[in-house]
């Protein structure tokens, strides 16, 4: 039966033909579709897709929060430096006025 099969197929299709004894590519495709349309598999795949999309959203939020915290930290450092410089300036003026 396999020797009369003359069309070229991939190795995966050839193995399916050997396993199922089917020479029609359409019925092979239908076998694959039956595997894909199993409700348990579909719900599992949908759940995996939803989990993956949630992880992507959480990563985006996390990177946004990280950059916001980094910017806040930089701002606080600049404010601290400004406050220290201002305090030094006021102390110098105070010393000058005392003398």
C-alpha positions as CSV (number, residue, x, y, z in Angstrom):
1,X,0.0,0.0,0.0
2,X,2.8,2.4,0.8
3,X,4.6,1.7,-2.4
4,X,1.7,3.2,-4.5
5,X,2.0,6.4,-2.6
6,X,3.7,8.8,-5.1
7,X,3.2,12.3,-3.7
8,X,6.0,13.9,-1.7
9,X,5.3,14.7,2.0
10,X,7.3,15.7,5.0
11,X,8.7,13.0,7.3
12,X,6.0,13.8,9.9
13,X,3.2,13.1,7.3
14,X,5.0,10.0,6.1
15,X,5.1,8.6,9.7
16,X,1.4,9.4,10.1
17,X,0.7,7.5,6.9
18,X,2.6,4.5,8.1
19,X,0.9,4.6,11.5
20,X,-2.6,5.1,10.3
21,X,-2.5,3.4,6.9
22,X,-4.0,6.5,5.3
23,X,-2.9,7.7,1.9
24,X,-5.0,10.8,1.7
25,X,-3.4,14.0,3.1
26,X,-6.8,15.5,3.9
27,X,-7.7,12.7,6.4
28,X,-4.2,13.1,7.9
29,X,-5.0,16.8,8.4
30,X,-8.3,15.9,9.9
31,X,-6.6,13.6,12.4
32,X,-4.4,16.5,13.5
33,X,-7.4,18.8,13.8
34,X,-9.1,16.3,16.0
35,X,-6.1,16.5,18.3
36,X,-6.2,20.3,18.3
37,X,-10.0,20.6,18.8
38,X,-10.1,18.5,22.0
39,X,-11.9,20.7,24.5
40,X,-9.5,19.8,27.3
41,X,-6.5,20.8,25.2
42,X,-8.2,24.0,24.0
43,X,-9.0,25.1,27.5
44,X,-5.5,24.2,28.6
45,X,-4.0,26.2,25.7
46,X,-6.3,29.1,26.4
47,X,-5.3,29.1,30.0
48,X,-1.6,29.0,29.1
49,X,-2.1,31.9,26.7
50,X,-4.0,33.9,29.4
51,X,-1.2,33.2,31.9
52,X,1.4,34.2,29.4
53,X,-0.3,37.5,28.6
54,X,-0.7,38.2,32.4
55,X,3.0,37.6,32.9
56,X,3.8,40.0,30.1
57,X,1.5,42.6,31.6
58,X,3.0,42.1,35.1
59,X,6.5,42.4,33.6
60,X,5.6,45.7,31.9
61,X,4.1,47.0,35.1
62,X,7.1,45.9,37.0
63,X,9.5,47.6,34.7
64,X,7.4,50.8,34.8
65,X,7.4,50.8,38.6
66,X,11.1,50.1,38.6
67,X,11.8,53.1,36.4
68,X,9.5,55.2,38.5
69,X,11.3,54.2,41.7
70,X,14.6,54.9,40.1
71,X,13.5,58.3,39.0
72,X,12.1,59.0,42.5
73,X,15.5,57.9,44.0
74,X,17.4,60.2,41.6
75,X,15.1,63.1,42.5
76,X,15.6,62.5,46.2
77,X,19.4,62.4,45.7
78,X,19.2,65.8,43.8
79,X,17.0,67.3,46.6
80,X,19.4,66.0,49.2
81,X,22.4,67.5,47.4
82,X,20.6,70.8,47.0
83,X,19.6,70.9,50.7
84,X,23.2,70.1,51.8
85,X,24.5,72.9,49.5
86,X,21.9,75.3,50.8
87,X,22.7,74.4,54.4
88,X,26.4,74.9,53.8
89,X,25.7,78.3,52.2
90,X,23.5,79.4,55.1
91,X,26.2,78.2,57.6
92,X,28.8,80.3,55.7
93,X,26.5,83.4,55.8
94,X,25.9,82.8,59.5
95,X,29.7,82.6,60.2
96,X,30.2,85.8,58.1
97,X,27.4,87.7,60.0
98,X,28.8,86.6,63.4
99,X,32.2,87.9,62.6
